[in-house]
Amino acid sequence: MPAQISDEMLDEWAIVGTRDQLAGKLAERCSDIFSTVLLDLAPGLRRDEAWLAETVATLQRA
């Protein structure tokens, strides 16, 4: 698939970034579209309660 999907295409369809960029990028792209977001996260991210709390707080402020 990497040969078929360019980085530009991926950036158009997905939110791409580090875990610390997730909330900001999600809010930037989706705040005018969605009022609710389901965070289906990898187990390692779910266990990081401090990061999860900050991410949710950032999204709630958006």
PDB file of N, CA, C and O in Angstrom:
ATOM      1  N   MET A   1       0.784  -1.202   0.000  1.00  0.00           N
ATOM      2  CA  MET A   1       0.000   0.000   0.000  1.00  0.00           C
ATOM      3  C   MET A   1       0.835   1.281   0.000  1.00  0.00           C
ATOM      4  O   MET A   1       0.422   2.260  -0.621  1.00  0.00           O
ATOM      5  N   PRO A   2       1.982   1.319   0.663  1.00  0.00           N
ATOM      6  CA  PRO A   2       2.740   2.567   0.665  1.00  0.00           C
ATOM      7  C   PRO A   2       3.049   3.094  -0.738  1.00  0.00           C
ATOM      8  O   PRO A   2       3.146   4.303  -0.946  1.00  0.00           O
ATOM      9  N   ALA A   3       3.198   2.196  -1.677  1.00  0.00           N
ATOM     10  CA  ALA A   3       3.472   2.636  -3.039  1.00  0.00           C
ATOM     11  C   ALA A   3       2.243   3.268  -3.685  1.00  0.00           C
ATOM     12  O   ALA A   3       2.370   4.030  -4.644  1.00  0.00           O
ATOM     13  N   GLN A   4       1.066   2.961  -3.172  1.00  0.00           N
ATOM     14  CA  GLN A   4      -0.181   3.452  -3.742  1.00  0.00           C
ATOM     15  C   GLN A   4      -0.699   4.729  -3.066  1.00  0.00           C
ATOM     16  O   GLN A   4      -1.428   5.505  -3.684  1.00  0.00           O
ATOM     17  N   ILE A   5      -0.329   4.945  -1.816  1.00  0.00           N
ATOM     18  CA  ILE A   5      -0.839   6.080  -1.053  1.00  0.00           C
ATOM     19  C   ILE A   5       0.318   7.005  -0.702  1.00  0.00           C
ATOM     20  O   ILE A   5       1.241   6.623   0.019  1.00  0.00           O
ATOM     21  N   SER A   6       0.256   8.214  -1.217  1.00  0.00           N
ATOM     22  CA  SER A   6       1.319   9.188  -0.955  1.00  0.00           C
ATOM     23  C   SER A   6       1.133   9.809   0.428  1.00  0.00           C
ATOM     24  O   SER A   6       0.065   9.693   1.029  1.00  0.00           O
ATOM     25  N   ASP A   7       2.169  10.464   0.924  1.00  0.00           N
ATOM     26  CA  ASP A   7       2.080  11.162   2.203  1.00  0.00           C
ATOM     27  C   ASP A   7       1.010  12.244   2.150  1.00  0.00           C
ATOM     28  O   ASP A   7       0.313  12.475   3.138  1.00  0.00           O
ATOM     29  N   GLU A   8       0.877  12.903   1.018  1.00  0.00           N
ATOM     30  CA  GLU A   8      -0.138  13.943   0.860  1.00  0.00           C
ATOM     31  C   GLU A   8      -1.543  13.358   0.963  1.00  0.00           C
ATOM     32  O   GLU A   8      -2.420  13.962   1.579  1.00  0.00           O
ATOM     33  N   MET A   9      -1.763  12.192   0.368  1.00  0.00           N
ATOM     34  CA  MET A   9      -3.060  11.531   0.453  1.00  0.00           C
ATOM     35  C   MET A   9      -3.355  11.137   1.897  1.00  0.00           C
ATOM     36  O   MET A   9      -4.470  11.334   2.380  1.00  0.00           O
ATOM     37  N   LEU A  10      -2.375  10.591   2.575  1.00  0.00           N
ATOM     38  CA  LEU A  10      -2.558  10.179   3.965  1.00  0.00           C
ATOM     39  C   LEU A  10      -2.897  11.379   4.842  1.00  0.00           C
ATOM     40  O   LEU A  10      -3.776  11.292   5.700  1.00  0.00           O
ATOM     41  N   ASP A  11      -2.209  12.492   4.634  1.00  0.00           N
ATOM     42  CA  ASP A  11      -2.486  13.704   5.413  1.00  0.00           C
ATOM     43  C   ASP A  11      -3.893  14.229   5.156  1.00  0.00           C
ATOM     44  O   ASP A  11      -4.498  14.833   6.042  1.00  0.00           O
ATOM     45  N   GLU A  12      -4.418  14.007   3.962  1.00  0.00           N
ATOM     46  CA  GLU A  12      -5.786  14.437   3.632  1.00  0.00           C
ATOM     47  C   GLU A  12      -6.830  13.588   4.345  1.00  0.00           C
ATOM     48  O   GLU A  12      -7.863  14.103   4.772  1.00  0.00           O
ATOM     49  N   TRP A  13      -6.572  12.307   4.474  1.00  0.00           N
ATOM     50  CA  TRP A  13      -7.553  11.362   5.016  1.00  0.00           C
ATOM     51  C   TRP A  13      -7.411  11.097   6.503  1.00  0.00           C
ATOM     52  O   TRP A  13      -8.381  10.711   7.156  1.00  0.00           O
ATOM     53  N   ALA A  14      -6.235  11.294   7.042  1.00  0.00           N
ATOM     54  CA  ALA A  14      -5.977  10.913   8.431  1.00  0.00           C
ATOM     55  C   ALA A  14      -5.338  12.071   9.191  1.00  0.00           C
ATOM     56  O   ALA A  14      -4.787  12.998   8.599  1.00  0.00           O
ATOM     57  N   ILE A  15      -5.424  11.994  10.488  1.00  0.00           N
ATOM     58  CA  ILE A  15      -4.706  12.938  11.332  1.00  0.00           C
ATOM     59  C   ILE A  15      -3.384  12.268  11.692  1.00  0.00           C
ATOM     60  O   ILE A  15      -3.354  11.252  12.387  1.00  0.00           O
ATOM     61  N   VAL A  16      -2.301  12.852  11.209  1.00  0.00           N
ATOM     62  CA  VAL A  16      -0.986  12.243  11.345  1.00  0.00           C
ATOM     63  C   VAL A  16      -0.126  13.122  12.249  1.00  0.00           C
ATOM     64  O   VAL A  16       0.001  14.324  12.018  1.00  0.00           O
ATOM     65  N   GLY A  17       0.455  12.522  13.266  1.00  0.00           N
ATOM     66  CA  GLY A  17       1.328  13.274  14.164  1.00  0.00           C
ATOM     67  C   GLY A  17       1.739  12.415  15.344  1.00  0.00           C
ATOM     68  O   GLY A  17       1.394  11.236  15.430  1.00  0.00           O
ATOM     69  N   THR A  18       2.466  13.017  16.232  1.00  0.00           N
ATOM     70  CA  THR A  18       2.875  12.320  17.450  1.00  0.00           C
ATOM     71  C   THR A  18       1.713  12.337  18.440  1.00  0.00           C
ATOM     72  O   THR A  18       0.727  13.045  18.238  1.00  0.00           O
ATOM     73  N   ARG A  19       1.833  11.569  19.490  1.00  0.00           N
ATOM     74  CA  ARG A  19       0.752  11.531  20.484  1.00  0.00           C
ATOM     75  C   ARG A  19       0.543  12.896  21.124  1.00  0.00           C
ATOM     76  O   ARG A  19      -0.580  13.236  21.497  1.00  0.00           O
ATOM     77  N   ASP A  20       1.595  13.676  21.255  1.00  0.00           N
ATOM     78  CA  ASP A  20       1.469  15.005  21.850  1.00  0.00           C
ATOM     79  C   ASP A  20       0.811  16.007  20.903  1.00  0.00           C
ATOM     80  O   ASP A  20       0.371  17.071  21.339  1.00  0.00           O
ATOM     81  N   GLN A  21       0.740  15.686  19.636  1.00  0.00           N
ATOM     82  CA  GLN A  21       0.090  16.546  18.649  1.00  0.00           C
ATOM     83  C   GLN A  21      -1.369  16.158  18.406  1.00  0.00           C
ATOM     84  O   GLN A  21      -2.103  16.904  17.758  1.00  0.00           O
ATOM     85  N   LEU A  22      -1.797  15.007  18.914  1.00  0.00           N
ATOM     86  CA  LEU A  22      -3.110  14.469  18.597  1.00  0.00           C
ATOM     87  C   LEU A  22      -4.240  15.437  18.911  1.00  0.00           C
ATOM     88  O   LEU A  22      -5.033  15.752  18.023  1.00  0.00           O
ATOM     89  N   ALA A  23      -4.340  15.911  20.128  1.00  0.00           N
ATOM     90  CA  ALA A  23      -5.462  16.762  20.525  1.00  0.00           C
ATOM     91  C   ALA A  23      -5.523  18.028  19.684  1.00  0.00           C
ATOM     92  O   ALA A  23      -6.591  18.402  19.199  1.00  0.00           O
ATOM     93  N   GLY A  24      -4.400  18.681  19.511  1.00  0.00           N
ATOM     94  CA  GLY A  24      -4.373  19.913  18.719  1.00  0.00           C
ATOM     95  C   GLY A  24      -4.762  19.690  17.272  1.00  0.00           C
ATOM     96  O   GLY A  24      -5.543  20.457  16.708  1.00  0.00           O
ATOM     97  N   LYS A  25      -4.225  18.650  16.675  1.00  0.00           N
ATOM     98  CA  LYS A  25      -4.537  18.369  15.273  1.00  0.00           C
ATOM     99  C   LYS A  25      -5.991  17.931  15.108  1.00  0.00           C
ATOM    100  O   LYS A  25      -6.652  18.311  14.141  1.00  0.00           O
ATOM    101  N   LEU A  26      -6.481  17.139  16.045  1.00  0.00           N
ATOM    102  CA  LEU A  26      -7.867  16.694  15.991  1.00  0.00           C
ATOM    103  C   LEU A  26      -8.813  17.886  16.149  1.00  0.00           C
ATOM    104  O   LEU A  26      -9.780  18.014  15.398  1.00  0.00           O
ATOM    105  N   ALA A  27      -8.541  18.742  17.104  1.00  0.00           N
ATOM    106  CA  ALA A  27      -9.370  19.926  17.313  1.00  0.00           C
ATOM    107  C   ALA A  27      -9.324  20.847  16.098  1.00  0.00           C
ATOM    108  O   ALA A  27     -10.351  21.376  15.674  1.00  0.00           O
ATOM    109  N   GLU A  28      -8.148  21.033  15.550  1.00  0.00           N
ATOM    110  CA  GLU A  28      -7.988  21.913  14.387  1.00  0.00           C
ATOM    111  C   GLU A  28      -8.801  21.412  13.199  1.00  0.00           C
ATOM    112  O   GLU A  28      -9.451  22.200  12.512  1.00  0.00           O
ATOM    113  N   ARG A  29      -8.767  20.136  12.962  1.00  0.00           N
ATOM    114  CA  ARG A  29      -9.431  19.585  11.787  1.00  0.00           C
ATOM    115  C   ARG A  29     -10.925  19.351  11.992  1.00  0.00           C
ATOM    116  O   ARG A  29     -11.699  19.466  11.043  1.00  0.00           O
ATOM    117  N   CYS A  30     -11.338  19.027  13.206  1.00  0.00           N
ATOM    118  CA  CYS A  30     -12.683  18.500  13.400  1.00  0.00           C
ATOM    119  C   CYS A  30     -13.608  19.331  14.270  1.00  0.00           C
ATOM    120  O   CYS A  30     -14.794  19.009  14.349  1.00  0.00           O
ATOM    121  N   SER A  31     -13.138  20.377  14.925  1.00  0.00           N
ATOM    122  CA  SER A  31     -13.977  21.083  15.893  1.00  0.00           C
ATOM    123  C   SER A  31     -15.224  21.700  15.267  1.00  0.00           C
ATOM    124  O   SER A  31     -16.239  21.831  15.951  1.00  0.00           O
ATOM    125  N   ASP A  32     -15.185  22.077  14.007  1.00  0.00           N
ATOM    126  CA  ASP A  32     -16.360  22.646  13.337  1.00  0.00           C
ATOM    127  C   ASP A  32     -17.247  21.577  12.710  1.00  0.00           C
ATOM    128  O   ASP A  32     -18.301  21.888  12.156  1.00  0.00           O
ATOM    129  N   ILE A  33     -16.821  20.322  12.798  1.00  0.00           N
ATOM    130  CA  ILE A  33     -17.551  19.236  12.146  1.00  0.00           C
ATOM    131  C   ILE A  33     -18.228  18.331  13.161  1.00  0.00           C
ATOM    132  O   ILE A  33     -19.395  17.975  12.995  1.00  0.00           O
ATOM    133  N   PHE A  34     -17.506  17.955  14.211  1.00  0.00           N
ATOM    134  CA  PHE A  34     -17.998  16.989  15.190  1.00  0.00           C
ATOM    135  C   PHE A  34     -18.175  17.640  16.554  1.00  0.00           C
ATOM    136  O   PHE A  34     -17.416  18.529  16.938  1.00  0.00           O
ATOM    137  N   SER A  35     -19.180  17.186  17.270  1.00  0.00           N
ATOM    138  CA  SER A  35     -19.340  17.623  18.658  1.00  0.00           C
ATOM    139  C   SER A  35     -18.916  16.527  19.635  1.00  0.00           C
ATOM    140  O   SER A  35     -18.767  16.780  20.831  1.00  0.00           O
ATOM    141  N   THR A  36     -18.723  15.316  19.128  1.00  0.00           N
ATOM    142  CA  THR A  36     -18.331  14.178  19.945  1.00  0.00           C
ATOM    143  C   THR A  36     -17.222  13.404  19.246  1.00  0.00           C
ATOM    144  O   THR A  36     -17.257  13.227  18.029  1.00  0.00           O
ATOM    145  N   VAL A  37     -16.241  12.945  20.010  1.00  0.00           N
ATOM    146  CA  VAL A  37     -15.132  12.169  19.459  1.00  0.00           C
ATOM    147  C   VAL A  37     -14.943  10.924  20.318  1.00  0.00           C
ATOM    148  O   VAL A  37     -14.937  11.010  21.546  1.00  0.00           O
ATOM    149  N   LEU A  38     -14.791   9.785  19.686  1.00  0.00           N
ATOM    150  CA  LEU A  38     -14.470   8.543  20.386  1.00  0.00           C
ATOM    151  C   LEU A  38     -12.976   8.305  20.240  1.00  0.00           C
ATOM    152  O   LEU A  38     -12.475   8.182  19.122  1.00  0.00           O
ATOM    153  N   LEU A  39     -12.268   8.239  21.341  1.00  0.00           N
ATOM    154  CA  LEU A  39     -10.841   7.969  21.319  1.00  0.00           C
ATOM    155  C   LEU A  39     -10.628   6.470  21.513  1.00  0.00           C
ATOM    156  O   LEU A  39     -10.637   5.979  22.642  1.00  0.00           O
ATOM    157  N   ASP A  40     -10.441   5.764  20.441  1.00  0.00           N
ATOM    158  CA  ASP A  40     -10.155   4.328  20.478  1.00  0.00           C
ATOM    159  C   ASP A  40      -8.638   4.194  20.424  1.00  0.00           C
ATOM    160  O   ASP A  40      -8.045   4.111  19.349  1.00  0.00           O
ATOM    161  N   LEU A  41      -8.033   4.174  21.583  1.00  0.00           N
ATOM    162  CA  LEU A  41      -6.579   4.284  21.702  1.00  0.00           C
ATOM    163  C   LEU A  41      -5.914   2.939  21.946  1.00  0.00           C
ATOM    164  O   LEU A  41      -6.520   2.002  22.464  1.00  0.00           O
ATOM    165  N   ALA A  42      -4.665   2.877  21.560  1.00  0.00           N
ATOM    166  CA  ALA A  42      -3.844   1.698  21.849  1.00  0.00           C
ATOM    167  C   ALA A  42      -3.715   1.542  23.365  1.00  0.00           C
ATOM    168  O   ALA A  42      -3.740   2.538  24.088  1.00  0.00           O
ATOM    169  N   PRO A  43      -3.577   0.315  23.853  1.00  0.00           N
ATOM    170  CA  PRO A  43      -3.501   0.084  25.300  1.00  0.00           C
ATOM    171  C   PRO A  43      -2.448   0.927  26.013  1.00  0.00           C
ATOM    172  O   PRO A  43      -2.692   1.400  27.123  1.00  0.00           O
ATOM    173  N   GLY A  44      -1.303   1.122  25.407  1.00  0.00           N
ATOM    174  CA  GLY A  44      -0.253   1.920  26.041  1.00  0.00           C
ATOM    175  C   GLY A  44      -0.676   3.358  26.278  1.00  0.00           C
ATOM    176  O   GLY A  44      -0.320   3.948  27.298  1.00  0.00           O
ATOM    177  N   LEU A  45      -1.427   3.926  25.354  1.00  0.00           N
ATOM    178  CA  LEU A  45      -1.909   5.293  25.518  1.00  0.00           C
ATOM    179  C   LEU A  45      -3.008   5.359  26.573  1.00  0.00           C
ATOM    180  O   LEU A  45      -3.074   6.320  27.339  1.00  0.00           O
ATOM    181  N   ARG A  46      -3.863   4.351  26.617  1.00  0.00           N
ATOM    182  CA  ARG A  46      -4.935   4.331  27.620  1.00  0.00           C
ATOM    183  C   ARG A  46      -4.380   4.255  29.035  1.00  0.00           C
ATOM    184  O   ARG A  46      -4.987   4.781  29.968  1.00  0.00           O
ATOM    185  N   ARG A  47      -3.247   3.615  29.200  1.00  0.00           N
ATOM    186  CA  ARG A  47      -2.654   3.476  30.533  1.00  0.00           C
ATOM    187  C   ARG A  47      -1.970   4.758  31.013  1.00  0.00           C
ATOM    188  O   ARG A  47      -1.745   4.930  32.211  1.00  0.00           O
ATOM    189  N   ASP A  48      -1.644   5.650  30.087  1.00  0.00           N
ATOM    190  CA  ASP A  48      -0.985   6.908  30.450  1.00  0.00           C
ATOM    191  C   ASP A  48      -2.060   7.918  30.857  1.00  0.00           C
ATOM    192  O   ASP A  48      -2.500   8.735  30.049  1.00  0.00           O
ATOM    193  N   GLU A  49      -2.475   7.846  32.129  1.00  0.00           N
ATOM    194  CA  GLU A  49      -3.605   8.635  32.601  1.00  0.00           C
ATOM    195  C   GLU A  49      -3.360  10.140  32.525  1.00  0.00           C
ATOM    196  O   GLU A  49      -4.287  10.900  32.244  1.00  0.00           O
ATOM    197  N   ALA A  50      -2.141  10.576  32.767  1.00  0.00           N
ATOM    198  CA  ALA A  50      -1.837  12.008  32.696  1.00  0.00           C
ATOM    199  C   ALA A  50      -1.985  12.512  31.268  1.00  0.00           C
ATOM    200  O   ALA A  50      -2.590  13.560  31.042  1.00  0.00           O
ATOM    201  N   TRP A  51      -1.446  11.785  30.315  1.00  0.00           N
ATOM    202  CA  TRP A  51      -1.566  12.183  28.910  1.00  0.00           C
ATOM    203  C   TRP A  51      -3.026  12.154  28.482  1.00  0.00           C
ATOM    204  O   TRP A  51      -3.493  13.072  27.807  1.00  0.00           O
ATOM    205  N   LEU A  52      -3.742  11.118  28.865  1.00  0.00           N
ATOM    206  CA  LEU A  52      -5.143  10.985  28.484  1.00  0.00           C
ATOM    207  C   LEU A  52      -5.969  12.137  29.053  1.00  0.00           C
ATOM    208  O   LEU A  52      -6.798  12.706  28.343  1.00  0.00           O
ATOM    209  N   ALA A  53      -5.760  12.487  30.309  1.00  0.00           N
ATOM    210  CA  ALA A  53      -6.486  13.601  30.924  1.00  0.00           C
ATOM    211  C   ALA A  53      -6.191  14.910  30.213  1.00  0.00           C
ATOM    212  O   ALA A  53      -7.106  15.698  29.968  1.00  0.00           O
ATOM    213  N   GLU A  54      -4.940  15.155  29.879  1.00  0.00           N
ATOM    214  CA  GLU A  54      -4.568  16.391  29.166  1.00  0.00           C
ATOM    215  C   GLU A  54      -5.175  16.410  27.767  1.00  0.00           C
ATOM    216  O   GLU A  54      -5.655  17.451  27.317  1.00  0.00           O
ATOM    217  N   THR A  55      -5.161  15.285  27.084  1.00  0.00           N
ATOM    218  CA  THR A  55      -5.735  15.205  25.735  1.00  0.00           C
ATOM    219  C   THR A  55      -7.227  15.483  25.761  1.00  0.00           C
ATOM    220  O   THR A  55      -7.731  16.252  24.942  1.00  0.00           O
ATOM    221  N   VAL A  56      -7.937  14.868  26.691  1.00  0.00           N
ATOM    222  CA  VAL A  56      -9.384  15.090  26.810  1.00  0.00           C
ATOM    223  C   VAL A  56      -9.664  16.549  27.182  1.00  0.00           C
ATOM    224  O   VAL A  56     -10.574  17.159  26.620  1.00  0.00           O
ATOM    225  N   ALA A  57      -8.912  17.106  28.104  1.00  0.00           N
ATOM    226  CA  ALA A  57      -9.112  18.509  28.494  1.00  0.00           C
ATOM    227  C   ALA A  57      -8.894  19.437  27.312  1.00  0.00           C
ATOM    228  O   ALA A  57      -9.658  20.384  27.128  1.00  0.00           O
ATOM    229  N   THR A  58      -7.882  19.188  26.517  1.00  0.00           N
ATOM    230  CA  THR A  58      -7.618  20.003  25.329  1.00  0.00           C
ATOM    231  C   THR A  58      -8.771  19.909  24.345  1.00  0.00           C
ATOM    232  O   THR A  58      -9.188  20.921  23.781  1.00  0.00           O
ATOM    233  N   LEU A  59      -9.286  18.720  24.134  1.00  0.00           N
ATOM    234  CA  LEU A  59     -10.407  18.544  23.208  1.00  0.00           C
ATOM    235  C   LEU A  59     -11.674  19.215  23.745  1.00  0.00           C
ATOM    236  O   LEU A  59     -12.449  19.766  22.963  1.00  0.00           O
ATOM    237  N   GLN A  60     -11.898  19.182  25.046  1.00  0.00           N
ATOM    238  CA  GLN A  60     -13.081  19.805  25.619  1.00  0.00           C
ATOM    239  C   GLN A  60     -13.029  21.320  25.481  1.00  0.00           C
ATOM    240  O   GLN A  60     -14.074  21.961  25.362  1.00  0.00           O
ATOM    241  N   ARG A  61     -11.845  21.899  25.493  1.00  0.00           N
ATOM    242  CA  ARG A  61     -11.691  23.348  25.353  1.00  0.00           C
ATOM    243  C   ARG A  61     -11.869  23.799  23.905  1.00  0.00           C
ATOM    244  O   ARG A  61     -12.122  24.976  23.648  1.00  0.00           O
ATOM    245  N   ALA A  62     -11.738  22.880  22.970  1.00  0.00           N
ATOM    246  CA  ALA A  62     -11.776  23.240  21.534  1.00  0.00           C
ATOM    247  C   ALA A  62     -13.185  23.583  21.086  1.00  0.00           C
ATOM    248  O   ALA A  62     -13.399  23.906  19.917  1.00  0.00           O
TER     249      ALA A  62
END
